[in-house]
Amino acid sequence: MIWISLGRVLVIAYLSLMLFGAGGVFAQGSSHSAVVIDKYSGQLLSGATIQFLNSKFSASSDSIGAVAIPKDLFKKEARILVSMIGYKPHQLSVQRLKGRSMIELERDTQMLREVLITGNSPLVKVNSLQMGVDMITAAEARKLPAILGEVDIIKILQLKPGVKGGGEGLSGFYVRGGGSDQNQILLGDVPVYNPNHLLGLFSVFNNDAIRDVKLYKAAYPAKYGGRLSSVLDISPRPGSMDSLAVSGGIGVLSSRVSVESPIEKGRSSFIVSVRRTYFDIFTAVLNKANRGKEHYQPIPDYFFDDINLRSDWKINGNNTLWLTAYRGSDHFNSDPQSATALTWGNQLGSLNWKSLLNDKAAIVGTLFYSGYDYKLFNSYSYNSLELKSGVQTTGLKITASALTEGPLRWSLGMDGQFHKLNIGDFRSSSDLSGYNVGEKARGNEWGAFMHTEWDNGRKLSWSGGLRVSGFYAGKKLQVNMEPRFSAKLNMGENAALKGSYTRMYQYLHLAALSSSSMPIDMWYPSTDKTLPEYADQVSLGWSEAIGNNRFYFSLEGYYKWMNNQIAFRDGANIFGNPKLENDFVYGKGKAYGIESYIEKKNGKTTGWLGYTLSWSLRMFPDIDNGTPFHPRYDRRHDLSLVCMHKINKRLSFSGSWIYGSGAYITVPVGRFIFQEQAGRLTRSIIPVYGQRGNYQLAPVHRLDLSLVIALKSKRGSEDLTISLYNAYSRRNPYYISFEEMNNKEGYVTSIEPTVVSLFPVLPGITYNFKF
């Protein structure tokens, strides 16, 4: 009943604000608005660049494809260039933009299968109110070096300032001192709970199925909520409404294929993208060849597969409907001859509807489902063990945005999610007895938001928003306010000073076994005892277009306070715990740092240089008596250099070099031995641990190289991508292993530490095609 009453209140507030906002906004008259859309699907295009060819004015379309153009520019006879990565450039006369206008862009089919690390032009990024955002759009990231020939968007994001990797070669990421679970990852507005394949070696995102990606590190728009550190918003790519196309790639350890086609030409389409690894094929051959050999240890059997689907229907000029779906699964057997297996995977689906209302506002509605689960099974003798955990979320989100004339813009909306959690369901069964322990939970999460922007193209512009969020579980309703504010002060034509403040709340928590995201980590809801996490972040930055608008430079500092942080106490009982929160401890955290970034956008040679100086600390009264400690991802220095060079029409070369301070880990400070009776020692040596994060590993550095060779093709386009991961074979440390050294009598005489590395130099080759 509480949920229904809140829903009615929010609907009334939503309609009232929309009518009030529309009335106030349309009174403005100092600028004109146009909307940029996909010519065939009618999809609103965000991030398109609009440039007046005889003026320094340029702008970028916002999240609903709208762009405001000052009316005084209409007095000049000029042509406008509208461009966006993945679409053909479009020129038109300024006179055609008088009144309400729809600008249609036609997709460039030769660029669709690539991925480009780029955002808008330097001047557009300077003029944008948004700070702390990185954008990846469909067109050319495939040219960057990749591990085993597989391009991964999350690994690309790790090359940006403020984003740290989860470990050598892994796709997990940490943003501005937050944990991996504090990143809100959305695939078409649907939350993704575990973004990793192969324990993090690959992410679940197939580049062939992606249109664009935005990572927000600060100044989060009010429509986002539920996590503390960042928002990774990934938009699935629509299929072609013009012609049939088949694209994909065949690599060393994985292959992929995408098929797209119109259903009714110009009105509807679909795209299906499938990917699979074949580790299991190679390991099966090796295990069979070595079966029966003494001391041979079978190689674990592993593979993953995933499938992306999107279908679009252009109902009429004002209404569009689209359906998205994703399914991915991992299968791991530690020993193919035994009955030990671990499987995990995500299932996502959404139905989306977009409507333009009388050229005054756009409404987007999304009904979605997201599920993640894992199952660990082991059977031996007469006993079998099974561990299961997962989370299922069903939700609805509605957003309305103004297509206005004038400097004031607004958007508002509401969302609701129903969570069902299975928390460590542990079962044992045998011929004699059995038991089943664990915990299950439910919770309702909701939010309502309104966001406004004021930008008249002059000295000062600002944006402000308020998100009201809540969570209901058991008999407790929690309601919290999440204000956001940003401001930009123009410092001449090519530079701007920007600042922001944001508060975020998080109601679902990841009970992690380590600082690295693992498939057997468990999600846990907020309760009377486990309060929502929340964080406040302030940011201040300088951005500038230099070198005649060829280079973009930014310098940004931040400070973040984190409260109600959660960790396991020492000696926690994790699996099969009927009340897991009894083994939680609660504390605080803080993170601060400076990020510098310079990027070259145009010409045969492009790339960027990024550097981050940062600190991250955690303080728990029940851990080390409240002494601050370093989480694993607290790295003082991070440096990345990325270069891409087009040699000629057929050859493109790229390289990246990274350097990072060593990660913090916890190692024993001593050991003791049990003595059963006088003169007799047991073989059990017990480690004694001191403060958490008490040892820092050696620094990490690595060079990756890639060469793309375009092949002659009469059917479409083909190329070979040759990559070299860790080119000079730097053995970067991942963790430390301790081995007992025995004497002839079998007594332990010493403990020898060994630094374990994951990857030496790894070559890769991938054949890519599009027909």
N, C-alpha and C positions, 0 to 999 in steps of 0.2 A: 504493500500500500504506500509505503514511503516513496518507493521508486516511481509509482504512477503519479503521485502528487507532485513530486519534483519535476517529472516530465511535463505535466500540464503547466506548471509555473514557467518552465524554460521555453515552452512553445509560445506562451503569451508574451514573454519578454522578447523572444526572438522576432516575432512579427511586429511588435511595437517598435523595437530598435530599427528594424529594417525600414518601416514606414517613416520614422523620424529621421533616420540617416538619409533616406532618399530625398526627403523634402528639403533638408538643409544643404545637401551637397549639390543638387542640381541648380541651386541658385547661383553657383559660381559660374564665371564666364570668361576667365582669363586664358583658358586653354581648350584645346580640342582633344577628344579621345578617339583612338582607333583600336581595333581588335585584330590581332594577328592569328590566323587559323590555318590548319592543314587543308589544302585545297580539296582533297578527296574525303577525308574522314570527318572534317569539321572540328577536329581537336584543337582546343585553345593552346597556343604555343607560348610558353614562357621562355625568356632568355633571348628572344629575337632582337637584333640590333637595328635601329632606325637612324639613318644619317642623312642630313641635308647636305647635298654635294657642294653648295656654295656658302656653307655656314659651318661654324664649329659646333653647332648643336648636334648632339646625339643622345639617344635614350634607349632603354631596354624595356621590353614588354615584361609585365609583372607575372605573378603566379597564375593569373587567369587570362593571360595574353593581351592585356590592355596596356596602352601607352598614351601618356598625356603630352600634347605638343602645344607650345605657346602660340596664341593666336597671332601675335605680331609677325611670326614667320610666314604667315599666309599672305602677307602683303608683298612678299618677294616672289618673283618668278623663279622657281627652282625645281629640281628633280630630287626625288628621295630614293635612297638605296636601302632596301630591307633585306637583311641577310641573317642566316642561322645555319649552324653546322648541321649537315645532313640534308639541307634544302638548297634549291637553286636560287641564286641572288635575283631579286626582283626590283626593277626600277619603275617609278611612276611619277607623274606630275603632282606637285603640291595641290593643284586645283582639284584633283580627284579626291582629296581628303576633306573637302568642305562638307560639313554635315557629318552625320554618323557614317563610318566607313569600316568595312571588313577588308583586310588585306590578306589575300590568299597566297600561300607559299606552296610550291610544288616540290615534292621530295626528289632528291638526287639519288637515283638508284645505284649509282656507282660508289656511293660513300656509305651506304647503309650498314655494311657488314663491319666497318671499322669503328674504332672508338677513339675519340680525341680528348686529350687532357687539355681543356681550354675553358675559358669562361667568356665573358664579353671583352670588348676592346678595352685597353687601359683607361681611356677617358670615361667610358661607361661605368667601369668598376669604381672609379673615383667618385662619380656623380651619384652612385647608388647609396641609399640610406643604409642598406644592409652591410654589416661588418662581420668578420669572422666566418666567412662562407667560402667553400671551394666547390667548383662546378666541373663535372665531367659530362660531356655530351657525345652522342654517337658520331664517330668519324675517324680517329687515328691513334688510339692508345695501344693498338696492336703493334705499333712500331717500337714500343718500349720493350726492353728486355723482360723475359718472363721465365719462370721456373718450369722446366720440362716442357716449354712451348705453350703453356697455358696462361693467357693473360687474365689477371685477376684485379678487379676494380678496387677491392679493399687494400691489396698490396700497393696499388698506385696511390691511394690516399695516404699510406704510410710515408710517402715521400714528401708530404706537405707539412709545413711547420705546425706544431701543436699536436700532431698525431703520432703516436708511438706504436710500434709493432708488438705483437704478443710473444714474439720469439723469432729466432733465426728461421726464415722461410715460411713462417706461419701467417695466416690471414687475420688473426684477431687484432683488435686495435683499441687503443686507450687515448682519450682526448682530454687534454688539460688536467691531468692528475686524477681523473675518474676511473672507476673500474670498468671492466668489459661489459657488465650488465647494465651500466648507466648510460649506454648508447641506445637511443631509440632507432631501430632499424625498420624501415617501412618499404614494402614492395607494393606499389600501387595503393597506398594508404592502409595496407594490411600489415600488422606487426609480425616480425620474424623473430622467433625466440632463440634459435641456434643457427647462426649464419655460416657454419663451417662444415666442410667435408674433410675426410681423412685427418681428423684431429686438428684441423686448422691449416693443412697444407694447401687446400683449395677452399674457396668460398662457394656458397650455394648459388651465386649469381652468374648465369651464363651471359656473356657479353653480347651474344647474337640476339638475345631477347630483350635488351635494354635500350631505351631511348635516351634518357639522361639521368644524371645523379647529382644531388646537391648534399653537401655536408655542412651543417650549421654548427659552429663551435661557440657562438655567442649571439646575443640579440635574437633569440628564437622567436619567430612569429607566434602570435597567441594561439593559432590553431594547433600547435604542437604541445604535447604534454605527456607525462608519464615516465620521463627519465631525466637524469640530472646533468649529464655531461655533453651530449651532442644529439643531433638528429640527422640520420642518414636517410634521405628521401629518394627512392629509386623508382623511376617511372618505366613500366614495361613498354616495349615498342609496338605500335600498331602494324598490322600487315598491309601490304600494298593493295589498293583498290583499283589498280590499273592493269597489272599483269602478273602471271605466275613467275615465281623466282625460287630457286633452290640455292642455298649457301651452306657453308660449313668448313670443317677442317679435320685433317687426320694427323694426329700427333704421335709422339713416342709412347705415351701411356694413356692417352685419352683421345676420343674423337667426338665430333658433334655435327649435327645437321639441322638446318632450319628450312621449313617449307612455308611459303606465304602466297596467298592468291586472293583475288576478289571472289566473293560469293555472287554478288550482283554488281557488275562493274560500275564504279563511281558511287556506290551506295553502301556496300558491306564488304568485309574482308575477314580473313583469319590468318594467324601465324602460329606454327607449332615448332618449338625448338627442343631437341633431344640431345642429351650428352651422356656418355658412359666411359668409365675407365676400364682397362683390362689388365690390371695387376694380377687378378686371379688366374688369368690364362697362363701368364709366365710362371707364376709360383706353382701352379698345378703341374706344369711340365718339369720344373726343377725338382719338386718333391717326388714325382713319380720316378725320375731318373736316379735319384739317390735313395729310394726306398730300400730298406734292409741294410744299409751301410752302418757300420758301427760308429757311434758318437755323432751321427748326423741329426741335427735339430731341424725339423720341418719349418719352412718359412710360413709365417701367418698368411692366411687366405683373406684377401680384401678386395672389394670393389664398391664403387658408388655409381648411381645413375640418377638423372633428374629430367623432368619434362616441364616446359613452360607453354602455356596456351593463352592466346588473346584473340578475341573476335569483336569486331566493331560493326555497328549499324548506324548509318546516317538516316535518321527518321525523316527529318526535314531540315530546313536551313537553321532552325533554332534548337533542335533537340537531337542529341546523340546518346546512344546506349552502347556500353561495352562490357565484356565479360573477361575476367582474367583468372587463371588457375596455375598452381604450381604444385608439383609433388617431387620430393627427393628422398632418397634413402641410402644409408651406408650399411654395409654388411662386413663384419670382421670376425674371423675365427682364428684364435691364437694358435691352434693346432688342428689342421684339417682332419686328423685321425681321431680327435676327441670330440666330446659333445659340449664344448665351450664356445659360446657365440655371443656377440654384442651387435645389436642392430639399433639404428636411430634414424630419425628423419622428420621432415616438415611436410605439412599439407596446408595449402592456402587456396582461398577462392574468394572472389568478389564480383558483385553486380553493381555497375556504376551508371548513373544517369546524369546528364548535363543539359541544362536548359538556359537559353538566353531569353530574358523577359522584356519584350518591347524595347530592346536596345538600352535598357536602363540598368539591368543587373543580371548576373549569372548565378545559377544555383547548381551545385554539384552534390549529389547524394550517393553514398556508398554503403552497401550492405555486405558484410564480410565475415569470413570464418578463418581462424588460424589455429593449427594444432601442431604440437611437437611432443614426441614421446620417444623413449628408449626402452630396450629390454635386454637384460643381461641374464644369460641362461647357462647353467653348468650342471652336468649329470655325471655321476660316477658311482660305481658299485650299485647299491640299492637306494641311493639318495639322489634327489635333484633339488637344485636351488634356483630361484628365479627372483630377479630384482627388476621392478618396473617403476617408471616415473614419467610424468608428462603434464602438459597444460593445454587446455582448449579454451579458445576465446571466440565468442560470437558478438558482433557489434554493428552499430549503425552510426554513420557520420553524415551531417548535412552542413554545407557551407554556402553562404550567399556573399557575393562580392559585387561592389558597385562598378559599373562602366560609366564613369562620370566625366563631365567637362568641369575642369577647375582643379585647383591645387589640393583640395581635400579629397581623400579616398578612404574607403572603409570596407571592412569585411567582418562577418560575424557568423556564428554557427554553434552547433552543439553535437556532442557525441556520447554514446553509451556503450559499455562493454560488459559482458557477462563472462566471468572466468570460472573454470572448473579445473581444479588441480589435484593430481595424484602425486603425493609426496612420499617417495621411497616405499612402495609396496613390496615387502620382502616376504617370500614364501619358501617353505621347505616341506618336502614330502618324501616319505619312504614307505617301505612295507610295514613298518612298525608304528610310526607316528608322523606328525607333521604340525606345522604352525604357520600362521599368517599374521604379520604385524605391519604397521605402517600408519599413514595419516592421509586423510582426504580433506579438501577444503573448497569453499566456493566464495565468490565475492563479486559485487557489482561496482564498476568504476564508471564515472561519468564526468563530463566537462561541458562548460558553456563559455564562449569567448567572444570578444569584440576587439577589433584592431583598426586603428586609424593612422593615416599618414598625411602630413602637410608638407608640400614641396612646390613652391611657386618659382623655382629656378633661380632664386636670389641667394642672399647670404646664408640664411639659417633655414634648415628644414628639420623635421622631427617625426617620429612615429611613437605611438603609445598603444598599449594593449593590456587587457585584463582577462585572465583565464580563471574561472571559478571551477575548481575540481573537487571531487569527492569520492569516497570509497565506503561501501557498506558491506560488512561481513559479520556474521553472527547477529548480535543485537546492537552493534556499534556503528553509528554513522559519523564519518569524519568529513568535514568540509574545510577547504583551504583556499586562500587567495594567492594567485600567481601573477603579480604585476610585471610588465616589461616596458622599458622606455629606451629609445635611441635618439640621438641628435647628430646632425652633421653641420659643420661650419665651413663654408667654402673659403679657401685661402687663395684667391686668385682663380684663374680659369682652369688650372690643371692640378690643383691640390685641395685636399680637404682634411679637416680634423674631425674625428668621429668618436663618440662615446656611447656606452650602453650600460644598462642595469637589467638583470633578469633574475627572477626567482622561479625555481622548478621544484615539483614534488614527484616522488616515486612511490607507488603503492605496492608493486610487486618486487620482490627481492630475490636475487640468485644466491642460494646457499652453495657456495663454491668450495670445492675441495682444495683448490690451489689458486694462485693468481692467474693461471692460464685457463681459458674457457674450455671445459671438457664436456663430452656428451652426457656424462652421468651427473652433472650438476643439477640441482633441483630448485625450481621456483617456489617461493613461499609468499603468502599474502600478508598484508598488514592486519594486525589484530589489536586487542586491548593492550597487549604487552609489547608486541613488535610494531612500533609506530612508523608512520611513513617517513622515508628519508626526504630531506629537503636541502637545497643549496641556493646560495646567493652568489652571483658573479657580477663583477664590474669590469669593464674593458675600456681602454682608451687607445686610440690608434691614429696614425698619420698615413694617408695614401696619396700617391702622386703619379701622374703620367709624365714620363720624362723622355728625352731623346725624340722630340717631335712625335709623341704618341706611339712610339715603338716599344717602350719599356713600361712596365708597371712595377712600382715600388710601394711596399707597405711595411710599417713598423707598428706592432700592436702589443700592448701589455695587458695582463689580466690578473685578477685576484679572486679566488673562489673559496667560500666557506661551506663546508659540508657537515650536516648534523644527522643524528640517528643512524650512523653507519653501522653495518652489521658484519660480524665475523664469528667463526666458531671458537669456543673456548678450548683451552688445551685439554686433550683427552676426550674430546666430544664423541658421543655415540651417534653415528651418522645414519647408517642404514638400518631400516626396520625400527626406527624410533617413533613411538606413538605420539610424541609431542616434541617435534624437532626444535621449536623455539626455546625449549628449556636448556638447550646447549648453545644458544646464541649469547654473545656479549655485544654491548652497544657502546659506541664512542663517537668521536668527531674526526674531521679531517680538514686539511687546508691545502691549497695548491696555488702557486703563483709563478709567473714567468714572463718572458719577453720573446716575441716571435718576429723575425725579420724575413723579408721575401722580396726577390726581384725576379721578374719574368720578362722574357722577350717573346712577343706574340707573332711577329711577321717575318717573312723572308725565308731563305733556304735553311737557315740555321735558327732553331728555336729551342727554348728550354727555360729552366729556372734554377735559382740558387736559394735554398731555404736554411735558416738556422734558428734553433730554439734553445734558450737558456731557461731552465725550469726547476721547480722544487715541488715535491708532494710528500706529505706527512700524514700519519694516522695516530690518534691518541685514544686508547681504551683504558678505562680505570681498572678493568679486570685482566689486562695484558701488560706484563712488565711494570705493574704498579702505576700505569698511566704515563710511562716514559714514551715520548714520541718515537716512532719507528718508520722506516722507509718501506713502502710497498715495492714489489718487484719492478714495477714499471716506472719507478722514480729514477729517471736518467737526467743527469745534470746538463749534458750537451747532446744535441742532435743536429747533424749537418747532412744535407742532401744536395747533390749536384746532378742535374738532368740535362742532357743535350740530345737534340734530334736534328739530323742534317740530311737534306735531300740531295744526293749526289747527282742524279740525273733522273730521267723519266722512269727508269727501271730499278734504280738502286736507292735505298734509304738506309741510313745508319743511325743507331742511337746507343746511348750508354748512360748509365747512372752509377754514382758512387755515393755511398753512405758512410757516416761515422756516428757512433753513439756510445756514450759512457756505459760502463758495465752495469748490468742489472743487480739488484740486491736480493740475496737469498739468505736462508737461515741454515747455519751449519752447527754441528755439535761443538761445545767448548770443552768437553771431556767425556770420559766413559768410566763405567765401573763394572766389575765382574762379580756374579753371584758365587758364593762358596757354599756347597751343600754340606760338607763336613771337613774337619781339619785335614789339611794336606791335599784335598781333592777339589779341583776347579771344574765348574761347568763350562760348556762351550758358549754360553749365552753372554754376550757383551752388550751392555745397555748404554746407549748414547745419552748424554746430558746436554740439554739445549739451554742457551742463554737467551738474550734479547732477540726478538724477531728482526729479520733483516740485518743481521750482524756481520755479513760478509758481502763485499762487492766483487763481482766477476770482472774479468779483463774487458777492455773496450771492444766494441764490435765495429768492423769496417769491411766493406765488400764492394767489388766492381762487377757490374752486369753489362753485357754487351749484346747487341742484336743487329742483324742485317736482314732487310726485306728485299727480296728479288722478285720483281714483277715479271710474270711469264707471258709470252705471246699467246693470245687466245682468241679464237674466232667465235666462241660461244658466250663469252662474258668476260670475267676477270679471274685470274689465277695468280698465286704467288707462293713463294717459299719463304718462311720465316725461320731463320737460323739464330738461335740464342745461346748464350754462354752465361750461366748463372755462377757467380762467385769465380770470376775469371782467373784470379791468381790463387785460388784454393786456400783462402784464409780459413783456418779452423776456429771459427767463432764459438765461444763457450755457450752452452745452453744450461747445463747443470753440473754438479760435482757428484761423482760416485765414490763410495768408500768401500775398499776391499780389505778383508782380513788376511794378514800374512802369517802363516803357521811355520813352526820349526818341525824337526823330524819326529818329535814326540806328539805332535798334533796340537800343541799349545799356541795360542795367538801371541805373537811377539810384537806386532805393530799393525797399525791401520794406515793404509796408503790411499790418499785421495787421487782421483783421476778426473780430469776435466773432460766432459763428454760434449762432442760437437755433432750436429745433425748432418750437415751437407758439405762435402768437398766441392770441387768444380763439377758442374752438371751441364752437359751440352743438351740441346734440344732442337728438334726440327719439326716444323708443322707445314703441311700443305693446305692452303686456304683456297677456296673457290666460291664463285657466285655465278650462276647461270640463269 
